Amino acid sequence: MPPVPSVILNSGVEMPILGFGVFQIADLEQCEQAVVDALEVGYRLIDTAASYGNEEAVGRAIKRSGVPRDEVFVTTKLWLADAGDGKTRSAFERSCERLQLDYLDLYLIHQPFGDVYGAWRDMEQLYRDGRVKAIGVSNFTEAHLDGLIGAVDVVPAVNQVEFSPFLYQRELLAACRRHGVQLEAYSPLTRGRRLSDARVTAIAREHGRSPAQVLIRWALQHELVVIPKSVHRARIAENRDVFDFELSEDEMAHLDALDEGLRVAWDPTDVR
């Protein structure tokens, strides 16, 4: 398979447009093997978070894979309970230690609650110090994004949010583009809830593809970075194999119209 294309973030760093997420892979051996499998089939973006409890497994997998460090784009996230009063840098260093890395490619504020501005100032310093190549946010709405950008020096490089045809956040996507922020889609496969939707499966049949591949392709054609997840090697490989077909304008419009507002109401205890 050809290499995964990249997008250039506002920090100047290249980020693969397709990556592998490890949310809710709590079994550390399973997580490690899934990341090894993802790297073996050609993924070069790995997304984790301190609150997932699996950074150590991700770090072991990267080492075990033999892929050079500079070829793997690693993202992790700051849980804001660990931020403020000088704690942000300590949290960052703990993540790096668990991941066995000297630097991160992307460091995100995990959710827009708590001392966002204090944490962001600390992250700006990490960025200036060269410890992280880009900084960004996750689960930020348009209002959160506008408020932060109006008060800080470094514009977030990425906003990672739930995004799919069934949760097509048009206004947020427009806001990200207006600010030069790359939108990154998590749960692009709707956590499996809509993979059997007749409207999606019909398009999949037309292309001889799986519904998951159609949903990933939809996101890519909207110029998003996408991070599907699976613990099954065959599905990991299938989700990677999405660069040799294209959805038509009519098919894209059909999928655009599926929005059902499926996002679960935000729960501050939810670590996603």
Secondary structure, 3 states (H helix, E strand, C coil): CCCCCEEECCCCCEEECECEECCCCCCHHHHHHHHHHHHHCCCCEEECCHHHCCHHHHHHHHHHHCCCHHHCEEEEEECHHHCCCCHHHHHHHHHHHHHCCCCECEEEECCCCCCHHHHHHHHHHHHHCCCECCEEEECCCHHHHHHHHCCCCCCCCEEEEECECCECCHHHHHHHHHHCCEEEEECCCHHHCCCCCHHHHHHHHHHCCCHHHHHHHHHHHCCCEECCCCCCHHHHHHHHCCCCCCCCHHHHHHHHCCCCCCCCCCCCCCCC
